[in-house]
Amino acid sequence: MTSISSVGRALAGDDPEHTLYGPVPDVAGERGYTDSPPRVGFFTDTSICIGCKACEVACKEWNTLPMDDAHGQVDALGLTGESYDNTGILGANSWRHVAFVEQSRTVDLPMPTLGLPGARPLDDHPTVHGGVPAATTAVEQTDPQQTASGDREIRWLMSSDVCKHCTHAGCLDVCPTGSLFRTEFGTVVVQEDICNGCGYCVPACPYGVIDQRQDDGRVFKCTLCYDRTIDGLQPACATACPTQSIQFGDLDDLRARADARLAALQERGVEGVRLYGRDEDDGVGGAGAFFLLLDEPEVYGLPPDPVVTTRDLPAMWRHAAAAALGLVGLIGSAFLRRRP
């Protein structure tokens, strides 16, 4: 019979090599599973996300999550007033979050413009193709996002964020009750019925994903639809995505697919494109849910260099033990000096 441990190896005293960071070839096997299926996960291609929020709706419907506003208040419809994104962030009741990022960049289009009404006339009139004179007015540079020709480019960056199901999950390592556990698919799931609401896992997540409900203090997050996965079904969000921006499957296959997509976009000259969470040598040993981004991670609200918060636990315990021994030595020497 396979023995499965949901407690982090460091806290259970069974971590002789301090394997708290770096690549793990078999995360399920490391937790005691035998003959486990291939690790599964998400690859989110943000270049084809249209911001429809179908994933958010499907997630809430399948998991019977309550409606809430950007502050986590249940049964409240609150608008952020900042963009079309009214979810705000991931939370205990929002396991999927579609970020809307509006960017305005200056461009200089090769075409004549009329400029703004009442703008100052130009003394020197440039010409365009065919000898046709260009506009005789110039745009005053009051808008830093606007060129002299009055042209600017606006683009939307959209990305459906979710729990990363890290290779080294700090939330799982610090959970004292075993409420958080690693599944046979390599994902990380919360068992709400044995969560005691201690909240240790909340600051342990380097992505700020896991969250507590305000009413009872228990934590909730994406389960990668574990109940659907064990029945051979796709997660609800991936099933509902109309553009296949959210792709689910064997994690090794997804990584190969992501590498090919990145190479194709770079060959087409797309600037700023990168993979986030793909590298198994990063601070969390690679993510089970990773992304193709069109700009810096910070633009999407993602940490640029996440590190599992339990990575330095062995060193911290050693320093704490050394400090305790030193304190005991000081107290002992003080008593010895006081003896006649």
ZIQUI-V683716 format. One record per pair of residues at least 12 apart in sequence whose ideal C-beta (glycine too) atoms are under 10 Angstrom apart, sorted by the first residue. I is the first residue (numbers start at 0). J is the second residue. D is the distance in whole Angstrom. If there is no record, write none. Layout:
I,J,D / I,J,D
//
This chain:
0,33,10 / 1,30,10 / 1,31,6 / 1,32,6 / 1,33,5 / 1,34,9 / 1,35,9 / 1,183,10 / 2,30,10 / 2,31,5 / 2,32,10 / 2,33,10 / 3,27,10 / 3,30,6 / 3,31,5 / 3,32,7 / 3,33,10 / 3,177,10 / 3,180,8 / 3,181,8 / 3,182,10 / 3,183,9 / 4,29,10 / 4,30,6 / 4,31,6 / 4,177,8 / 4,180,9 / 4,181,9 / 5,30,8 / 5,31,10 / 5,171,7 / 5,174,7 / 5,176,9 / 5,177,4 / 5,178,8 / 5,179,7 / 5,180,4 / 5,181,7 / 5,188,10 / 5,190,8 / 5,193,10 / 6,171,9 / 6,172,8 / 6,173,10 / 6,174,7 / 6,175,8 / 6,176,9 / 6,177,6 / 6,179,9 / 6,180,9 / 7,19,8 / 7,167,9 / 7,168,9 / 7,169,9 / 7,170,10 / 7,171,6 / 7,172,3 / 7,173,7 / 7,174,7 / 7,175,10 / 7,177,10 / 7,179,9 / 7,181,10 / 7,203,10 / 7,309,7 / 7,312,9 / 8,29,8 / 8,30,9 / 8,172,8 / 9,172,6 / 9,173,9 / 9,309,6 / 9,310,10 / 9,312,5 / 9,313,7 / 9,316,9 / 10,172,7 / 10,173,7 / 10,174,9 / 10,175,8 / 10,309,9 / 10,312,8 / 11,172,10 / 14,172,10 / 14,312,9 / 14,313,8 / 16,313,10 / 17,310,9 / 17,311,10 / 17,312,8 / 17,313,5 / 17,314,9 / 18,167,8 / 18,284,9 / 19,167,6 / 19,169,9 / 19,172,7 / 19,284,9 / 19,307,7 / 19,308,10 / 19,309,6 / 19,310,5 / 19,311,8 / 19,312,6 / 19,313,7 / 20,166,9 / 20,167,6 / 20,280,9 / 20,281,9 / 20,282,7 / 20,283,8 / 20,284,6 / 20,306,8 / 20,307,6 / 20,309,9 / 20,310,4 / 20,311,9 / 21,166,9 / 21,167,8 / 21,279,8 / 21,280,7 / 21,281,9 / 21,282,10 / 21,283,10 / 21,284,6 / 21,285,9 / 21,307,10 / 21,310,9 / 22,166,7 / 22,167,10 / 22,278,9 / 22,279,4 / 22,280,6 / 22,281,10 / 22,284,6 / 22,285,7 / 23,38,10 / 23,166,5 / 23,167,7 / 23,185,9 / 23,279,8 / 23,284,6 / 23,285,8 / 24,38,10 / 24,166,10 / 24,279,9 / 25,37,10 / 25,38,8 / 25,185,8 / 26,38,6 / 26,164,9 / 26,165,9 / 26,166,6 / 26,167,9 / 26,168,9 / 26,181,6 / 26,182,10 / 26,184,9 / 26,185,4 / 26,186,9 / 26,187,9 / 26,250,10 / 26,284,8 / 26,285,10 / 26,287,8 / 27,181,7 / 27,182,7 / 27,183,5 / 27,184,7 / 27,185,5 / 27,186,9 / 28,183,10 / 28,185,10 / 29,166,9 / 29,181,8 / 29,185,10 / 30,171,9 / 30,180,8 / 30,181,4 / 30,182,9 / 30,183,9 / 30,185,9 / 31,181,9 / 31,183,10 / 32,181,8 / 32,182,9 / 32,183,5 / 32,184,9 / 32,185,9 / 33,183,9 / 34,183,9 / 35,182,9 / 35,183,4 / 35,184,8 / 35,185,8 / 36,182,10 / 36,183,6 / 36,184,6 / 36,185,9 / 36,228,9 / 36,229,10 / 36,249,9 / 37,184,8 / 37,185,8 / 37,248,9 / 37,249,5 / 37,250,7 / 37,251,7 / 37,252,8 / 38,164,9 / 38,166,9 / 38,182,10 / 38,183,9 / 38,184,6 / 38,185,3 / 38,186,8 / 38,249,7 / 38,250,5 / 38,251,8 / 38,253,10 / 38,287,7 / 39,164,9 / 39,182,9 / 39,184,5 / 39,185,7 / 39,186,7 / 39,223,7 / 39,228,7 / 39,233,10 / 39,234,9 / 39,247,7 / 39,248,6 / 39,249,6 / 39,250,6 / 39,251,10 / 39,252,10 / 39,253,9 / 39,287,8 / 40,163,9 / 40,164,6 / 40,184,9 / 40,185,7 / 40,186,8 / 40,223,7 / 40,246,9 / 40,247,7 / 40,248,8 / 40,249,8 / 40,250,4 / 40,251,10 / 40,252,10 / 40,253,6 / 40,254,9 / 40,276,9 / 40,285,9 / 40,286,8 / 40,287,4 / 40,288,5 / 40,289,7 / 41,159,9 / 41,161,6 / 41,162,9 / 41,163,9 / 41,164,8 / 41,186,10 / 41,221,9 / 41,223,7 / 41,234,8 / 41,236,8 / 41,237,7 / 41,245,6 / 41,246,7 / 41,247,6 / 41,248,9 / 41,250,9 / 41,253,8 / 41,276,10 / 41,286,9 / 41,287,7 / 41,288,4 / 41,289,7 / 41,290,9 / 42,237,10 / 42,243,10 / 42,244,9 / 42,245,8 / 42,246,5 / 42,247,8 / 42,248,8 / 42,250,9 / 42,252,9 / 42,253,4 / 42,254,8 / 42,255,10 / 42,256,6 / 42,257,5 / 42,260,8 / 42,274,9 / 42,276,9 / 42,277,9 / 42,288,8 / 42,289,6 / 42,290,8 / 42,291,7 / 43,158,7 / 43,159,6 / 43,160,8 / 43,161,8 / 43,236,10 / 43,237,9 / 43,240,9 / 43,244,6 / 43,245,5 / 43,246,7 / 43,247,10 / 43,253,10 / 43,257,9 / 43,275,9 / 43,276,9 / 43,288,7 / 43,289,7 / 43,290,5 / 43,291,7 / 43,292,9 / 44,158,9 / 44,240,10 / 44,242,8 / 44,243,8 / 44,244,5 / 44,245,8 / 44,246,7 / 44,256,9 / 44,257,8 / 44,260,6 / 44,261,10 / 44,264,9 / 44,290,8 / 44,291,5 / 44,292,10 / 45,98,9 / 45,100,10 / 45,156,7 / 45,157,6 / 45,158,4 / 45,159,8 / 45,160,10 / 45,244,7 / 45,272,10 / 45,275,9 / 45,290,6 / 45,291,6 / 45,292,6 / 45,293,6 / 45,294,9 / 45,299,8 / 46,156,9 / 46,157,9 / 46,158,10 / 46,242,10 / 46,244,8 / 46,260,8 / 46,261,10 / 46,264,7 / 46,269,8 / 46,272,7 / 46,291,6 / 46,292,9 / 46,293,6 / 47,157,9 / 47,240,9 / 47,241,10 / 47,242,5 / 47,243,7 / 47,244,5 / 47,245,10 / 47,260,10 / 47,291,9 / 48,97,7 / 48,98,9 / 48,99,10 / 48,155,9 / 48,156,9 / 48,157,4 / 48,158,6 / 48,159,6 / 48,240,8 / 48,242,7 / 48,244,4 / 48,245,8 / 48,290,10 / 48,291,10 / 48,293,10 / 49,97,10 / 49,155,9 / 49,157,7 / 49,240,9 / 49,241,7 / 49,242,6 / 49,244,8 / 50,82,10 / 50,83,7 / 50,84,8 / 50,97,6 / 50,98,9 / 50,99,6 / 50,155,7 / 50,156,9 / 50,157,4 / 50,158,9 / 50,159,9 / 50,244,10 / 51,97,8 / 51,157,9 / 51,159,10 / 51,239,9 / 51,240,8 / 51,241,6 / 51,242,8 / 51,244,9 / 52,83,9 / 52,84,9 / 52,85,9 / 52,86,8 / 52,95,8 / 52,96,9 / 52,97,5 / 52,99,10 / 52,157,10 / 52,159,8 / 52,239,10 / 53,95,10 / 53,97,9 / 53,159,9 / 53,235,10 / 53,236,8 / 53,238,9 / 53,239,4 / 53,240,6 / 53,241,6 / 53,242,9 / 53,244,10 / 53,245,9 / 54,94,10 / 54,95,5 / 54,96,9 / 54,97,7 / 54,159,5 / 54,160,10 / 54,161,8 / 54,234,9 / 54,235,8 / 54,236,4 / 54,237,8 / 54,238,9 / 54,239,6 / 54,240,6 / 54,241,10 / 54,244,8 / 54,245,6 / 55,86,6 / 55,93,7 / 55,94,9 / 55,95,5 / 55,96,7 / 55,97,6 / 55,159,8 / 55,236,8 / 55,239,9 / 56,95,9 / 56,235,9 / 56,236,9 / 56,239,7 / 57,95,8 / 57,224,10 / 57,234,9 / 57,235,4 / 57,236,5 / 57,237,9 / 57,238,7 / 57,239,4 / 57,240,8 / 57,245,10 / 58,93,8 / 58,94,5 / 58,95,4 / 58,96,10 / 58,159,10 / 58,161,9 / 58,221,8 / 58,224,8 / 58,234,8 / 58,235,6 / 58,236,5 / 58,239,8 / 59,92,8 / 59,93,8 / 59,94,8 / 59,95,8 / 59,235,9 / 60,235,7 / 60,239,9 / 61,94,10 / 61,224,7 / 61,226,9 / 61,227,8 / 61,234,8 / 61,235,4 / 61,236,9 / 61,238,9 / 61,239,9 / 62,92,9 / 62,94,7 / 62,95,10 / 62,219,9 / 62,221,9 / 62,222,8 / 62,224,8 / 62,226,9 / 62,235,8 / 64,90,10 / 64,91,9 / 64,92,5 / 64,93,7 / 64,94,7 / 64,95,10 / 64,219,8 / 65,91,10 / 65,92,5 / 65,93,10 / 65,212,9 / 65,214,10 / 66,92,8 / 66,93,10 / 67,86,9 / 67,87,10 / 67,90,7 / 67,91,8 / 67,92,4 / 67,93,7 / 67,212,9 / 67,213,9 / 68,85,8 / 68,86,9 / 68,87,8 / 68,90,10 / 68,92,10 / 68,93,10 / 69,81,9 / 69,84,9 / 69,85,6 / 69,86,6 / 69,87,3 / 69,88,7 / 69,90,8 / 69,93,9 / 69,96,10 / 70,87,7 / 70,88,9 / 70,90,9 / 70,213,9 / 71,87,9 / 71,88,9 / 71,90,5 / 71,91,7 / 71,92,7 / 71,93,8 / 71,210,7 / 71,211,9 / 71,212,8 / 71,213,6 / 72,92,9 / 72,213,7 / 73,91,9 / 73,92,7 / 73,212,8 / 73,213,7 / 73,214,7 / 74,92,10 / 81,99,9 / 81,101,10 / 82,98,9 / 82,99,5 / 82,100,8 / 82,101,6 / 82,155,9 / 83,97,9 / 83,99,5 / 83,101,9 / 83,155,9 / 83,157,9 / 84,96,8 / 84,97,7 / 84,98,6 / 84,99,4 / 84,100,9 / 84,157,9 / 85,97,10 / 85,99,9 / 86,98,9 / 86,99,10 / 86,160,9 / 87,300,10 / 88,160,8 / 88,207,7 / 88,208,9 / 88,210,9 / 88,300,7 / 89,160,6 / 89,161,7 / 89,162,7 / 89,204,10 / 89,206,8 / 89,207,7 / 89,208,5 / 89,209,9 / 89,210,7 / 89,220,8 / 89,221,8 / 89,300,10 / 90,207,10 / 90,208,9 / 90,209,9 / 90,210,5 / 90,211,9 / 90,212,9 / 90,213,10 / 90,219,8 / 90,220,9 / 91,189,10 / 91,201,10 / 91,209,8 / 91,210,4 / 91,211,6 / 91,212,4 / 91,213,8 / 91,214,10 / 91,216,10 / 91,217,8 / 91,218,7 / 91,219,4 / 91,220,8 / 92,210,8 / 92,212,7 / 92,213,10 / 92,219,7 / 93,160,10 / 93,210,9 / 93,219,10 / 93,221,10 / 94,160,10 / 94,161,7 / 94,162,7 / 94,208,9 / 94,210,10 / 94,219,7 / 94,220,6 / 94,221,4 / 94,222,8 / 94,223,9 / 94,224,10 / 94,235,10 / 94,236,8 / 95,159,6 / 95,160,7 / 95,161,6 / 95,162,9 / 95,221,7 / 95,234,10 / 95,235,9 / 95,236,5 / 95,239,10 / 95,245,9 / 96,158,9 / 96,159,7 / 96,160,5 / 96,161,8 / 96,208,10 / 96,300,9 / 97,157,6 / 97,158,7 / 97,159,5 / 97,160,8 / 97,244,10 / 98,156,8 / 98,157,7 / 98,158,5 / 98,159,8 / 98,160,6 / 98,298,9 / 98,299,5 / 98,300,6 / 98,301,9 / 99,155,6 / 99,156,8 / 99,157,6 / 99,158,9 / 100,154,9 / 100,155,7 / 100,156,4 / 100,157,7 / 100,158,8 / 100,293,10 / 100,294,8 / 100,298,6 / 100,299,6 / 100,300,8 / 101,153,7 / 101,154,8 / 101,155,6 / 101,156,8 / 102,144,10 / 102,152,8 / 102,153,7 / 102,154,5 / 102,155,8 / 102,156,6 / 102,293,9 / 102,294,8 / 102,298,8 / 103,142,9 / 103,143,9 / 103,144,4 / 103,145,9 / 103,151,6 / 103,152,7 / 103,153,5 / 103,154,8 / 104,144,7 / 104,151,7 / 104,152,5 / 104,153,8 / 104,154,7 / 105,142,9 / 105,143,8 / 105,144,6 / 105,145,7 / 105,146,5 / 105,147,10 / 105,148,10 / 105,150,8 / 105,151,6 / 105,152,7 / 106,145,10 / 106,146,7 / 106,148,9 / 106,150,5 / 106,151,6 / 106,152,5 / 107,146,5 / 107,147,8 / 107,148,6 / 107,150,6 / 107,151,10 / 108,146,8 / 108,148,7 / 108,149,9 / 108,150,5 / 108,151,10 / 108,152,9 / 109,127,7 / 109,128,8 / 109,148,9 / 109,150,10 / 110,127,7 / 110,128,9 / 110,133,9 / 110,134,10 / 110,148,8 / 110,150,8 / 111,125,9 / 111,126,9 / 111,127,5 / 111,128,10 / 111,131,7 / 111,132,8 / 111,133,4 / 111,134,5 / 111,135,10 / 111,148,8 / 112,133,8 / 112,134,5 / 112,136,9 / 112,137,10 / 112,138,8 / 112,146,9 / 112,147,9 / 112,148,5 / 112,149,5 / 112,150,7 / 113,133,10 / 113,134,5 / 113,135,9 / 113,136,7 / 113,138,10 / 113,149,8 / 114,133,10 / 114,134,5 / 114,135,8 / 114,136,4 / 114,137,6 / 114,138,5 / 114,139,9 / 114,147,9 / 114,148,8 / 114,149,6 / 115,136,7 / 115,137,9 / 115,138,6 / 115,139,7 / 115,141,9 / 115,142,10 / 115,145,10 / 115,149,7 / 116,136,8 / 117,136,8 / 117,139,9 / 118,134,9 / 118,135,9 / 118,136,4 / 118,137,6 / 118,138,6 / 118,139,6 / 118,149,9 / 119,136,7 / 119,137,6 / 119,138,9 / 119,139,7 / 120,134,10 / 120,135,6 / 120,136,6 / 120,137,8 / 121,133,9 / 121,134,8 / 121,135,6 / 121,136,7 / 121,137,5 / 121,147,10 / 122,135,10 / 122,137,10 / 133,148,9 / 134,148,8 / 134,149,8 / 136,149,9 / 137,149,9 / 138,150,9 / 154,293,9 / 154,294,10 / 156,271,10 / 156,292,8 / 156,293,6 / 156,294,6 / 156,298,6 / 156,299,7 / 157,244,8 / 157,293,10 / 157,299,9 / 158,244,8 / 158,275,9 / 158,290,6 / 158,291,9 / 158,292,7 / 158,293,9 / 158,294,10 / 158,296,10 / 158,298,9 / 158,299,5 / 158,300,9 / 158,301,8 / 159,236,7 / 159,237,10 / 159,240,8 / 159,244,7 / 159,245,6 / 159,288,10 / 159,290,9 / 160,206,9 / 160,208,8 / 160,221,10 / 160,288,9 / 160,290,8 / 160,299,7 / 160,300,7 / 160,301,8 / 161,206,10 / 161,208,8 / 161,220,9 / 161,221,5 / 161,223,8 / 161,234,9 / 161,236,7 / 161,245,8 / 161,287,10 / 161,288,5 / 161,290,9 / 162,186,9 / 162,187,7 / 162,188,10 / 162,189,10 / 162,204,8 / 162,206,8 / 162,208,5 / 162,209,7 / 162,220,5 / 162,221,4 / 162,222,8 / 162,223,8 / 162,286,9 / 162,287,8 / 162,288,7 / 163,187,9 / 163,204,9 / 163,205,9 / 163,206,6 / 163,208,7 / 163,221,9 / 163,275,10 / 163,276,6 / 163,283,7 / 163,285,9 / 163,286,4 / 163,287,6 / 163,288,5 / 163,289,8 / 163,290,9 / 163,301,9 / 163,305,8 / 164,181,9 / 164,182,9 / 164,184,9 / 164,185,7 / 164,186,5 / 164,187,5 / 164,188,9 / 164,208,10 / 164,220,9 / 164,221,8 / 164,222,9 / 164,223,6 / 164,250,9 / 164,276,10 / 164,283,10 / 164,286,7 / 164,287,3 / 164,288,6 / 164,289,10 / 165,187,7 / 165,204,8 / 165,205,8 / 165,206,8 / 165,208,9 / 165,276,9 / 165,281,10 / 165,282,9 / 165,283,4 / 165,284,7 / 165,285,8 / 165,286,6 / 165,287,7 / 165,288,9 / 165,305,8 / 165,307,7 / 166,185,8 / 166,187,10 / 166,250,10 / 166,276,10 / 166,279,7 / 166,281,9 / 166,283,6 / 166,284,3 / 166,285,5 / 166,286,7 / 166,287,7 / 166,307,9 / 167,205,10 / 167,281,10 / 167,282,8 / 167,283,5 / 167,284,5 / 167,285,9 / 167,306,9 / 167,307,4 / 167,308,10 / 167,309,7 / 167,310,7 / 168,181,8 / 168,186,10 / 168,187,5 / 168,200,9 / 168,203,8 / 168,204,8 / 168,205,10 / 168,209,10 / 168,283,8 / 168,284,9 / 168,286,10 / 168,287,9 / 168,307,7 / 168,308,10 / 168,309,9 / 169,199,10 / 169,200,8 / 169,202,9 / 169,203,4 / 169,204,6 / 169,205,7 / 169,206,10 / 169,209,10 / 169,283,8 / 169,305,10 / 169,306,9 / 169,307,5 / 169,308,4 / 169,309,5 / 169,310,8 / 169,312,10 / 170,187,7 / 170,189,8 / 170,199,8 / 170,200,4 / 170,201,8 / 170,202,9 / 170,203,5 / 170,204,5 / 170,205,10 / 170,206,10 / 170,208,8 / 170,209,5 / 170,218,8 / 170,220,8 / 170,307,10 / 170,308,9 / 170,309,9 / 171,187,6 / 171,188,9 / 171,189,10 / 171,200,8 / 171,203,9 / 171,204,10 / 171,307,10 / 171,309,9 / 172,199,10 / 172,200,9 / 172,203,7 / 172,307,8 / 172,308,8 / 172,309,4 / 172,310,10 / 172,312,8 / 173,197,9 / 173,199,5 / 173,200,6 / 173,201,10 / 173,202,9 / 173,203,5 / 173,204,10 / 173,308,8 / 173,309,6 / 173,312,9 / 174,187,10 / 174,189,9 / 174,190,10 / 174,193,10 / 174,194,8 / 174,195,10 / 174,197,8 / 174,199,7 / 174,200,6 / 174,203,9 / 174,218,9 / 175,195,8 / 175,197,6 / 175,199,7 / 175,200,10 / 176,190,9 / 176,193,6 / 176,194,7 / 176,195,5 / 176,196,10 / 176,197,8 / 176,199,10 / 177,190,8 / 177,193,7 / 177,194,10 / 178,190,5 / 178,191,8 / 178,192,8 / 178,193,5 / 178,194,4 / 178,195,7 / 178,196,10 / 178,197,9 / 178,200,8 / 178,217,8 / 178,218,8 / 179,193,10 / 179,194,8 / 179,199,10 / 179,200,6 / 179,203,10 / 179,209,9 / 179,218,8 / 179,220,9 / 180,193,10 / 182,222,9 / 182,223,8 / 182,225,6 / 182,228,8 / 182,229,8 / 183,225,10 / 183,228,9 / 183,229,8 / 184,223,7 / 184,225,8 / 184,228,6 / 184,229,8 / 184,249,10 / 184,250,9 / 184,287,9 / 185,223,9 / 185,250,7 / 185,287,6 / 186,221,9 / 186,222,7 / 186,223,4 / 186,224,9 / 186,225,7 / 186,228,8 / 186,234,10 / 186,287,6 / 186,288,9 / 187,200,10 / 187,208,10 / 187,209,9 / 187,220,8 / 187,221,9 / 187,222,8 / 187,223,8 / 187,225,10 / 187,287,8 / 188,220,9 / 188,221,9 / 188,222,5 / 188,223,8 / 188,225,5 / 188,226,10 / 188,228,10 / 189,209,8 / 189,217,8 / 189,218,6 / 189,219,6 / 189,220,6 / 189,221,9 / 189,222,7 / 190,222,10 / 191,212,9 / 191,215,9 / 191,217,5 / 191,218,8 / 191,219,7 / 191,222,10 / 192,217,9 / 193,217,10 / 194,211,9 / 194,212,10 / 194,215,9 / 194,216,8 / 194,217,4 / 194,218,6 / 194,219,9 / 195,216,8 / 195,217,8 / 195,218,10 / 196,211,7 / 196,212,9 / 196,215,7 / 196,216,3 / 196,217,5 / 196,218,7 / 197,211,10 / 197,216,8 / 197,217,10 / 197,218,9 / 198,210,10 / 198,211,6 / 198,216,7 / 198,217,10 / 198,218,7 / 199,218,9 / 200,218,6 / 200,220,9 / 200,308,10 / 201,218,7 / 202,308,7 / 203,307,8 / 203,308,5 / 203,309,7 / 204,218,10 / 204,220,8 / 204,283,10 / 204,305,9 / 204,307,9 / 204,308,8 / 205,282,7 / 205,283,7 / 205,302,6 / 205,304,9 / 205,305,4 / 205,306,6 / 205,307,6 / 205,308,6 / 205,310,10 / 206,276,9 / 206,283,9 / 206,286,9 / 206,288,10 / 206,300,10 / 206,301,7 / 206,302,6 / 206,305,6 / 207,300,9 / 207,301,10 / 207,302,8 / 207,305,10 / 208,220,6 / 208,221,8 / 208,288,10 / 209,221,9 / 221,234,8 / 221,236,9 / 221,288,8 / 222,234,9 / 223,236,9 / 223,237,10 / 223,247,8 / 223,287,8 / 223,288,8 / 224,236,8 / 224,237,9 / 224,238,9 / 224,247,9 / 227,247,10 / 228,247,9 / 232,247,10 / 233,245,9 / 233,246,10 / 233,247,5 / 233,248,8 / 234,247,6 / 244,290,10 / 244,291,9 / 245,288,9 / 246,260,10 / 247,288,10 / 250,285,9 / 250,286,9 / 250,287,6 / 250,288,9 / 250,289,9 / 253,277,9 / 253,287,10 / 253,288,9 / 253,289,8 / 254,274,9 / 254,277,6 / 254,278,10 / 254,279,9 / 254,285,9 / 254,289,8 / 256,291,10 / 257,274,6 / 257,276,10 / 257,277,6 / 257,289,7 / 257,290,9 / 257,291,6 / 258,274,8 / 258,277,8 / 258,291,10 / 260,272,9 / 260,274,9 / 260,291,6 / 261,273,7 / 261,274,6 / 261,277,9 / 261,291,6 / 264,291,8 / 264,293,9 / 269,293,7 / 270,293,8 / 270,294,9 / 271,292,8 / 271,293,6 / 271,294,5 / 271,295,8 / 271,298,9 / 272,291,7 / 272,292,7 / 272,293,6 / 272,294,9 / 273,290,9 / 273,291,8 / 273,292,6 / 273,293,8 / 273,294,8 / 273,295,8 / 273,296,8 / 274,289,6 / 274,290,7 / 274,291,6 / 274,292,8 / 275,289,6 / 275,290,5 / 275,291,8 / 275,292,5 / 275,295,10 / 275,296,5 / 275,299,8 / 275,301,6 / 275,302,10 / 275,303,9 / 275,305,10 / 276,288,7 / 276,289,3 / 276,290,6 / 276,291,10 / 276,292,10 / 276,296,9 / 276,301,9 / 276,305,8 / 277,289,5 / 277,290,8 / 277,291,9 / 281,304,8 / 281,305,7 / 281,306,8 / 281,307,10 / 282,302,9 / 282,304,6 / 282,305,5 / 282,306,3 / 282,307,6 / 282,308,10 / 282,310,7 / 283,305,6 / 283,306,7 / 283,307,5 / 283,308,10 / 283,310,9 / 284,307,7 / 284,310,10 / 286,305,9
//
